[in-house]
Amino acid sequence: MSTDTTGTAARDEGPRPGDPADSPFVRACRRKPGPHTPVWFMRQAGRSLPEYRKIRANVAMLESCRRPELITEITLQPVRRHGVDAAILFSDIVVPVAAAGVALDIVPGTGPVVTDPVTTAADVERIRPITRDDVHYVDEAVRMLVGELGATPLIGFAGAPFTLASYLVEGGPSRNHTKTKALMYSDPDLWHALAGRLAEVALAFLKVQIDAGASAVQLFDSWAGALSEADYRRYVLPHSQAVLAGLADAGVPRIHFGVGTGELLTAMGEAGADVVGVDWRTPLDIATRRVGPQRAVQGNLDPCLLFAPWPVLEAEVRRVLAQGRAAPGHIFNLGHGVLPETDPDVLTRLVALVHELTARGNGRS
């Protein structure tokens, strides 16, 4: 894949043999048949792998996201071990926010903690636009990874405006998002200014990854499930649409994912992604009816099923695959991220099972 500054030149010529653009993963994103249903796992880069814990020892999370060699190695680890159909960049959704001038840290056992939460228009103004130079370490890591991965596609990602805004307003993780919702309801103009600024940051961050060679991108709206559909449409949808629309001509598939978003899937389908990720609460055939036939789906095995006896897990994998056949394209994944206590060998065995069950002539292909 080309790593030119536009990120589009080679894609305009169409995929070549061995090109990630013709991989099972990208084909499924494009709603095209492939040799098998592709599989990858959210949070596969790290968390459950002993080799990840070893290489991350004594390196703070935010610092690890700024070292190209470390990013590259951690991203490659699950590809080597599990044989997944796509790699996802090792990073964190607050990396571009920190690059935009927000003082924060990723605290072990807690998550992102913001030094001065956003409460005023002046706070929003201090969040500056970002350029490639601000996240040069991500640009460098993606270019390194593209060279290492060969035919395996790399997924870039960013946090969606609502989820990023929630961290900035709450000052850290929140169960009820009380301050976030209070700001939305009490000062809509300030809310939209904040969400709009974060949409610009997310879009710029994704463009850096695409220009460096990422084969697809995912927009994570981890906390959108805290909202009603009416609130989502009013306060969130326009800003997610802005990010995804800004990538319409980028030449790579766009994935949109949130947790607890079963009642939001119709609206999320309207945000403009090519693929909608579905958590474990909504069966994929139902999700497909909600997001519409022009979009592929991704998901959606409950991460806790990885701790179940193998016969139980296998039965649930078969169920997810069967329900996924209702969609014009299906990428097998978990309904959320890999839990840290997960046995890596189960993930490896799961990848092999999905490939075996869906090999051409046996499954959807």
JOHUMO-V314243 format. One record per backbone hydrogen bond with DSSP energy under -1.0 kcal/mol. NH is the residue of the N-H (numbers start at 1). CO is the residue of the C=O. If there is no record, write none. Layout:
BEGIN
NH;CO, NH;CO
END
This chain:
BEGIN
12;8, 13;10, 14;11, 19;16, 22;19, 23;20, 27;23, 28;24, 29;25, 30;26, 31;28, 32;27, 40;332, 44;41, 46;44, 48;46, 53;49, 54;50, 55;51, 56;52, 59;56, 64;60, 65;61, 66;63, 71;67, 72;68, 73;69, 74;70, 75;71, 76;72, 77;73, 80;76, 81;77, 82;78, 83;79, 85;39, 87;153, 89;155, 95;92, 98;94, 99;95, 100;96, 101;98, 102;97, 105;113, 107;111, 110;107, 111;107, 113;105, 114;171, 115;103, 118;168, 124;120, 125;121, 126;122, 127;124, 128;100, 128;126, 136;133, 138;135, 139;135, 140;136, 141;137, 142;138, 143;139, 144;140, 145;141, 146;142, 147;143, 148;144, 149;145, 150;146, 152;149, 155;87, 156;216, 158;218, 160;220, 164;160, 165;161, 166;162, 167;163, 168;164, 169;165, 170;166, 171;167, 181;177, 182;178, 183;179, 184;180, 185;181, 186;182, 187;183, 191;187, 192;188, 193;189, 194;190, 195;191, 196;192, 197;193, 198;194, 199;195, 200;196, 201;197, 202;198, 203;199, 204;200, 205;201, 206;202, 207;203, 208;204, 209;205, 210;206, 211;207, 212;208, 213;210, 214;209, 215;154, 216;154, 217;253, 218;156, 219;255, 220;158, 221;257, 224;221, 226;223, 227;224, 232;228, 233;229, 234;230, 235;231, 236;232, 237;232, 239;236, 240;236, 241;237, 242;238, 243;239, 244;240, 245;241, 246;242, 247;244, 248;245, 250;247, 255;217, 256;275, 257;219, 264;261, 268;264, 269;265, 271;268, 274;254, 275;254, 276;296, 277;256, 278;298, 282;279, 287;283, 288;284, 289;285, 290;286, 291;287, 292;288, 295;292, 296;274, 297;329, 298;276, 299;331, 301;333, 305;302, 306;303, 307;304, 308;305, 313;309, 314;310, 315;311, 316;312, 317;313, 318;314, 319;315, 320;316, 321;317, 322;318, 323;319, 324;320, 326;323, 327;324, 331;297, 332;38, 335;301, 338;42, 342;339, 346;343, 347;343, 348;344, 349;345, 350;346, 351;347, 352;348, 353;349, 354;350, 355;351, 356;352, 357;353, 358;354, 360;35, 362;359
END
